[in-house]
Amino acid sequence: WILFESILFHRNRTGITFMLTSKIRLLKPLSLLALFFCIVTTSSQVSTPVDRRNTTRLTRIAFGSCATTRFPQEHWNVVNSFHAQLWLWTGDAVYIRFHRWASVWTLEQQLKANYKAQQNQPDYAKLLSTGLVVDGIYDDHDLGLNDANKYQPGKNVSRHLYLDFLGIPKTSPRRLREGAYSSLLFGEENQQVKVILLDARYNREPYTIPSVGGWPIPLAALLGAATRFFSGLLAIGSTSTRDVLGEPQWEWLQAQLEGSTASVHIVVSSIQMFTSNPFFESWGHFPASRQRLVRLFNETQPKGLILLSGDVHFTELLGKNQNPTNENPSETETAGSGACFHNNVVEITSSGLTHSLAGAWFSKPASLILNSFGQHRITHNAYYPGKNYGTISLDWDEDNQPHVQVETHAILAQDTTKTMLCATYSGNWTPQSIQTLAQMPSVFSSKAMVVLGVQLVAFTFLFVGTACMVYAFYNAPVGTI
């Protein structure tokens, strides 16, 4: 027999730890074995607690990213009419004018002013007054700097201000982490939905060729995108071990997935996870992290896995391409057709609440880029470059099996929208999704990239040559032309 005068239990992030505070007076091998078995069993059954718990049966979620009060916000009344129980910011709730060498005080003042302006936006304030839950994760612009990474100045100030904007209590464990990652759990047993918010900025390492996107120079964002493209074209970083999440967040994520009894798991990343487009920020530029994420999903097999992302200023459905050559595309492959893809969409991106690629001054080359990289989409044309937001509808059958429909909607005018993309899920779709994730194309060197690279180089020579000819014509001495 083993006799203890007292045993102190305390929790840590991996489960239960036993602290022995007295002498062991008598030991027996079988007793020790039994005690060891109890410790291991108890530890494996205790999952990491979620940050927010709500017993409400979750049936309606709305989500979106990339909003600024400098442009009209025409979507909130329509979102409100959806009667969402949860609004998820999937990145860039505000935009500030900040660069790498500005002061942290400037960062703080700009963020405070922009968050206040967003909260006071009349239609958004009306949405908040309904009492729905608001949560989410920042991206680079609400962390403060375009293409932000772990070396972002004042990132801890930005994190706390963002959590203030969401209304997260000062006592929340989320405030103590190195990052804003978090989890929410809705519903009672057998009808639970877990939302996992990943922080892809706070601990993310720089690109192999660091981005100049946050520098105070003209067209910095476009130069950053061009650097990513040529890194992909030349396979620079294709064997990189640079990380996205940081080890503490990886351990937390594993614990959130391993012990979860939820029937649906919605994992949110502010940047895309499985795109093949090298121009945009994504997990694809961090191949070791992307592979680790797939392995973790494969090991834990979370039920009802759905991935959401933002950042890119358009919407698309990612999955195993049903028509990789894009030969004779059917009408159902086009955004706005009303078609729904069942159980084979692995990631849904919605980005561009107030400004999108379709409205940008560079919309023409952006359209060329989007058309050149469709290998990661469920069909080549399963995207829409205009302003948009997303919704998720959940229903449960008599056997407590979830039926999920995810849609993204074009924002056409004040209170006017149109459903553009649709994905539905039922049954046990996680194994198929994980298998697809492992087969998703890379951002590094592909035929489309080489073709586009040649086109861009030819366009550059044409542009420069034309500019030189115009300059020579207007500056040559009289009589020489």
N, C-alpha and C positions, 0 to 999 in steps of 0.2 A: 504494500500500500504506500501511496505517496500522500503525505500530510502537508498542507500549506496553512500557515496562519492567515495569509491574505493574498489575494490575486487582484491586480489592477489591470483593467482592460482599457485600451484606448484605440481609437481609430486612426489609421493613416490612409494614404491614397491607394494602398494595395489591399486593404481589408482590415483584419483584426490583428493586433499585436498583443501578446501576453507578456506582462512584466511580473516577474516573480520577486517578491519582497521578503521572503523568509527562507529559512533553512529547509532543505529536503532531509527528512529524518530517516527515511527508509526507501530504498529503491528496489523495484522488481522489473525485470526486462519486459514482461507482458504489459505491465501497467504503463511503462514508458511508451511502448508501442501504441497502446490505446490512446494515450494522451496526444501523441504526435499525430495520429490519424484524425482525432477530433479537431486539432488546430488546423490541419491542412484542409479538412472538409469544410469547416466553418469559414475559413478565409476564402475559399473558392466560391462560396455561395453568397458572399456579401459583395454587391456591386458598388461602385463609386456612386454616391448620392448625386441627384441632379440639383441644379441651382434653383429652378423654379418648378413647383409641383402644382398642378391644377386638375381636380377630379372631373372637370367638365368634359363631356363627350365631345371630342373635336370633330367637326364636320366641314368647316370652311376656313381656309387660310388664303390670304392674299400676300403677294410679295413683289418687290421691285427694287431697283437701284438707279443711281445716277440722277440726282435731283438737285436743282439750285433754285433759290428764290429770285434769281435774276431773270428767269424765264417763267412764263405762265405755267401753272400747275393745274392741268385740265382734267385730271383723272380721279381726284379724291371723291367726288360725289358718286361716281360710278362704282368705285371701290366700296363706298359706304352702302350703296344699294345692294351689293353682294352680301351684306350682313356678315362680314368676316368676323370670326372670333379671335383671330391672330393675324397681325400684320408683321411681316418679316422684312427688315431692311437687309438687303443682300450686298450692301456696299455703297459708299459715296452718298450719304444722306445730305451732305452739304459740300460745297466747293469753296475753297479759299485761295487767295492769291499769295502764296508763300513760296520761298525758294530756300535752297539748302543753307545759304549763309545769312539768312535773316535771324533775328533774335527769338528766343523761346517766348519772351513777353509778347512779341508781335503775333506769334502763333496762337497763344492763349487768347488774346483779345479778339483776333479774327474768328476763331472757333466759337467763342462765347456769343459774339454778335450774330454769326450765321445760324447757330443752333436756336437762338432766341427768335430770329426771323422765321425759321422753319416752324417752330412751335406756334408762332402767332399767325401763320398763314391761315386764313379763315376756314377754308375747306378741310385742311388737315386738323385744325383745332376741333372742328365739328366731328371729325372721325374719332379723335381721342375722347370726346365727350360721351361716346357710346359705351365706353368701358371695355373695349376690346383690349387684349394683351398686345403690347408692342415690344418687340425685341429685334435682335439682329446683330450684325458684325460690321465693323468699319472696313473700308478699303483704303487706297492710298490718299484720296483727296480729303476724307474726313480724319485720317491720321495726320494729314497736313501737307504731304509732299507727293508730287507725281512720281510714280514708280517707287514708292517708299519701301524700305527694307529695315533690317534690325539696327542700322546706323542712323535712322531718322532722328534728328534733333528734337528733344522735347516729347518723345513718344509717350512717356508715362503721363505727362500732362494731358496729351491728346486722349489717351485711354480713359482717364478719369472723367474728362469732359464728355466723352461719348457715352459713358455709362450714366452720367448725370442726365444727358439728353434722353436716354431710354427710361429713366426713372428707377435705375437699379439702386437698392438701399446701400447706404454707406457700410453696413455690416455684412454685406453679401461676400461669400468666399471668392466670388469673381474679382473683387477688388484687390485681393491678395496675390493674384497670379501674375506671372510674367506674360501678359497677354490678356485679351478680352474673350477668349474662348469660353463656351458655356453650353449647358444643356437644359432642355425643358421637357417635362413629361406631362401629357394630358390623358385623361380618361381613367376609368377603373380597369381592373384586371380583365384580360381577354379582349379589351378594346382600347389598348393604350397606343399612343403615338408619341414617339420620342423625337425631338428636334435637337440636332447637334450642330453647334455653330463653331466652325474652325477659324482660327486667327492665322491668316496666311501672310501677315505683314510683320508683326511685332518681333518675331524671332527668325524671319526669313533672311537667308544669306544673299549677298549680291549675285547678279548674273556673272558668268565666267568673264564676259566683257561688261563691266559695270555700266549701267544706264546713265545717260546724261539728261533723262527726262525731267529731273528736278532742278536743273541748272538754270540760272537767269539769263538764258540766251534765246534768240528767236527760233521758233519751231522746235524747241527742245523735245516736246513729246513725240513729234514725227521723227526726229533724229534717233530717239530711243527705240522707236518701232523699227526703223531701218537697221539699227544695230542688231536687234533681235532677228530680223529676217536674214541678214548676211551671216549671223552666227549659225542659224539653221541651215542655210545653203551650204556653208563650209563645214558643217557638223562640229562647230566649236562648242564644247560643253556637252557633247553627246555621251561622254563617260563621266560626267561630273557627279560628285557625291555631295554637292552643296544641298543644304536642307531647307525645307519650307516651314516646318512646324516648331522645331526645337524638341529636344528629348523629353522634357517634362510634359509637353502637350501630347507627344506620341504615347507616353505611358497613360496619360489621362484618357485619351481616345480609346486605347485598347481596353481599359477598365470600363468605359461607358458601353462598349459593344459586347464585351465578354459576358457580363452578368445581366444583360438587358432581357426583359420579358416582353417588351413592346412588340406589337404586331406590325407596326410601320415605323421605319427609321428614315427621317429626312435629314440628310447631311448637307450643310451649307458651306460653300467656300466662296469668298468674294471674287476670286479669280477662277477662270475656267480650269477644269481638271483634265479633260480628255480631248481637247481640241488638237487638230493637226496644223492650225494656222500659226506660223511662227511670228507674225507681226505683233500679236497681242501677248500680254502677260498671261502666263499659265503655268500649271504644274509641269507641262511638257518640257520646259526649259530646265527642270530639275528632275532628270530621269530617275535618279535613285529614290527620291521621295515619292514619285508617282508609282514606281514599282512596289515600294514598301506599302503604300496605301492599298494597292490591289491585293497584296499578300495578306494584309490585315483583314480586309473584307473577306477574303477566302478562308482565313483561319477562324474567324468569328461567325460568319454566315448570318449577319443581322437580317431579321425578317423584314420583308417589305422595303427594300433599300431603294431610295429615291435621292438623286443628287441635284442640288440647285446651285446656280452661280450667277454672277453679274459682270460688271466692269466694262464690257466691250461696246456698249451703245447700240446693240441690236439684239434680236432674239433668235434662237435656233434650238433644234432638237438634235442631240448627239446620240449616236448608236451605230450599230453595224450597218453599213450602207447597203440598202436593198437594190440599188442600181448604180454601182460604182463607176460605170462608163458614161452614165447620164445619157444613154442612147434611148431615143423615143420615150422621154419622160411622160408619164400619164398626168392627167389633170389633178389627181389626188396627191401628187408629189409637190404641189405648189402651195405656198402659204396662203391661207384664206379659203382653201377649197372646202373646208368643213370635215376633212378626213381625220380620223384618229388612228394613231399607231398603238397597237396593243402589246404590252409586255416586252417591247424591244427597244425602248428609248432609255438610255442609261443616265443622261444628264440633260437638264432643262436650263437654258440660260435666258434670263430676262434682264435687259439693261436698257436704260434710256427713258426715264420717266419724263424728263423735261427737254432733253436734247439727244439727238441720235445721229448715226452716220448719214442717214438720208437727208438731214438738214444741214450738214456740215459743208464748208466751202470746198472741201476735198472729196465730195461725195462720189464723183466719177471714178477716180483711182481707187477709192474704197470699194466701190461696186466691183471693179475688176479683181481686187484682192479677194473679196468674199466669193466670187464665182470661181476663182482659181483654187480655193481650198475648201472643198466640200466632202473630202474623203471621210471625215469624222461624223458627218451628218447622217441621219437615218435615211434620207434621200438628199440628193444634191441641192434641191430647191426648198428644203425644209428650214427656211430662215426668212426673217423680215427685218429690213434695215431701219424702219421708222420707230417712233416713240411707242413704248409698250409697257405693260405690267403683267403679272401672272396671278393665277388663282389655282387653288387645289380644293377639290370636293371629295369628301370621304363618306362612304356608306358602309354599313356592316350587314351581312346576311344573318340568317337565323343560327348559323354555326359560328358566328363571330369572325367570319372571314372578311377582310377588308376589300372594298372595291374603290379604286382611286382614279380620279380624272384630273389631269394637270393641263391647264390651258394658258396660252399667252394671248394678250389682246392688244390690237393696235389702238393707239390713242389718236383719233382722227380730228377731233375738235372738242370744244367744251361739252362734257357729258356725253360724247359720242365715241363709241368704240366698236371694234369688230374682232371676233375671234379669229386668230391667224394660225395658231399651231395647237395641236391636241395630242396628248398621250394618255392611255388608260392602262390600268394595272389590276390584276386579280389573280387569285391562287398564290402559288409559291414561285414568284418570279425572280427571287434573289440569285439562285444558282445560275440561271441564264444570264442575268445582268453581269455577274462577276466574270463569267466566261467571256462575255463581250468586252468588258473592261480590259482584260488581259490581251485582247486582240486589237485594241484601238490603235490607229496609226500615230506615228511620232511626228514631232515638229521638225525633226532633222531630215535633211536632204531627201527630197522626193522629186519625181518627174515634174509635177506642177510647179515646184519651187524653182527648178532649173529653167523651165519655160518662162516663168514670170520674171526671173532674174535677168534673162536675156532681153525680155521686153523692156524692163526698167532701164537697163544699161543703154539700149537703143534709144529709148525715149529721152534719157539724159543727154546723150550725144546730140540728138536732134534739137533738143531745147537749147543747149549751149551753142550749137552751131548756128541756129537761127538768131539767137541773141547777138552773137559775134557779127553776123552779117548785117543786122539792123544797126548795130553800133558803128560798123565800118561805113555803112551807107550815109549815116547822118554826121559822121565826123571826118570823112575823107576830104582832102583839099578840093576846091572847085576845079572842074575840068579833068579830074582823074577817073571819074566814073561816067 
